[in-house]
Amino acid sequence: MQKKIETVQTLLEALPFIKEFNKEIVVIKYGGSAQSSPQLKEKFAEDILLMYLVGIKPVIIHGGGKKITDMLDALKIETKFIDGQRVTTKEVMRIAEMILSGEINKEIVSLLNSHGAKAIGVSGKDAHFITARAKDFSKWGLTGNITNVKPDVVLNLIHEKFVPVIAPIAAGTEMGHPGFNINADLCASHVAKAIGANKIIFLTDTSGVLSKDKELLSTLTKDEVEALKADGTIHGGMVPKVDACLEAIEGGVQKAHIIDGRLEHSMLLELFTSAGIGTQIVK
């Protein structure tokens, strides 16, 4: 009986958050270790389904850098990184699009549909809803910076009760352009801004933003983030994530969250409990 009471108490704790986020759009950047484990994939699908059923409108943007690298290695195609970003030649772009828009996107869509969510997969090339230009063609090739997002494409899918699953591939403006490989974190922040998301959640391989003493920093403002970047506390791969968070916040998103994707049901713990589990970046 005690266990049943505790279950009810857990549901009651979640109730005000379910009310608060009902009918709100939540953008989720899905990548890292959360994508690599079959068990975590199942838990992710369950989280998305629960969010969907209680009236939240999830939108998923996924990465897939490791699988791209694995395929390039298997095909003996050289891949290089400069400042942590992949140099995307035309040959690499073909493989990146094949893995992102084909293999990974359809795997996520199939997983969500199997669990009862009504998911549909797209890339930025569909209806040219994400367009981009070269970040620096001489340096990174077809690695792009987003120039425009057409929100109606995603909003129409949401209106029709779909869960959009978006591959971070953007269209070029020239006829026959092969497209651009986009950083998935920045793709998520651009989409979140354009569609008026309430929240953006980044599933990562760490518990959140950590202090120099390796303690979790649960809430940060823009000024605090900039100070932590300046003194080197935030460094390496966390820098583009917090930059994507700040871009989303400055674009009207209410809160950005960086949470541990290796933890089962991490999204539900962050959304539906008062304590949360990761770092939230607020206005």
C-alpha positions, 0 to 999 in steps of 0.5 A, a space after each residue: 500500500 505504501 508503494 501505491 501511495 508513493 506512486 500517487 504522490 509522484 503523479 501529484 507532484 507532476 500535475 502542476 508541471 503538466 498543467 503548465 506545459 500543456 499545449 506548449 512546444 518543447 524542442 529536444 536535441 537528441 544525441 550522444 549516449 542517449 542515442 547509442 544504447 537500445 535501452 535508453 532509446 526505449 526510455 526516450 521513446 516512452 518519455 516522448 510518448 508521455 509528453 505527447 499524451 499529456 498535451 505537450 508538443 515535442 519537436 525532436 532534432 537529432 545529431 549523428 556525428 559518430 555514425 557518420 564518422 563510422 560510415 566514413 571510416 568503413 568507406 575509407 573516406 577521409 574526415 577532418 575536424 577544425 575547431 571541433 567542426 567537421 569539414 564537409 566535402 561533397 563526398 562527406 555531405 552525401 554520407 552525412 545526409 544518408 546517415 542523418 536523413 536516412 538511417 537515424 531519422 527513420 530509426 527514431 520515427 519508427 521507434 516513436 511510432 511503434 510506441 504509439 506516438 504519431 511521428 514523421 521525419 523531415 530534413 531542412 531540405 523538405 519544403 526548403 524549411 531550413 536554408 543556410 549558407 557556407 560557414 566558411 567554404 574554404 575552411 569547412 566546405 559544406 558545413 553551414 550556418 542557418 539563414 532562415 527557418 520557415 516555421 509553418 512547415 513544423 507548426 503545420 505538422 504539430 497542428 496535425 498531431 505529428 511529432 516532427 523529427 528533424 535531421 540537421 540538413 539545410 537546403 542551399 539557395 542555388 538550383 541543384 545545391 547538395 545542401 549543408 551539414 548543420 551543427 545539430 545544437 544550433 539547428 535545434 536553437 534556430 528551430 526553437 526560436 522560429 516556432 515559438 517553443 516554450 523550452 529547449 532541452 539538450 540531451 548530453 553526455 554530462 550531468 549539465 554545466 559543472 563548476 570548477 569543483 565539478 559541482 552541478 550548476 542548476 540555474 544560470 543566467 546569460 551573464 553567468 554563462 559568459 563569465 564561466 566561458 571567460 574564466 574557462 569553467 565552460 570549455 570544449 564541447 560545452 561551449 557550443 551547447 551553452 551558445 545554442 541555449 543563449 541563442 534560443 533564450 535571446 530568440 524568445 524561448 523561456 528556458 533552455 535545459 542541458 541534461 544527462 541523456 545517459 540517465 533513464 527518463 531524464 526528460 521527465 525528471 527535468 520537466 515534471 519534478 520541482 528539483 530537476 536534474 540538470 542545468 537550466 539557463 534562464 533569461 
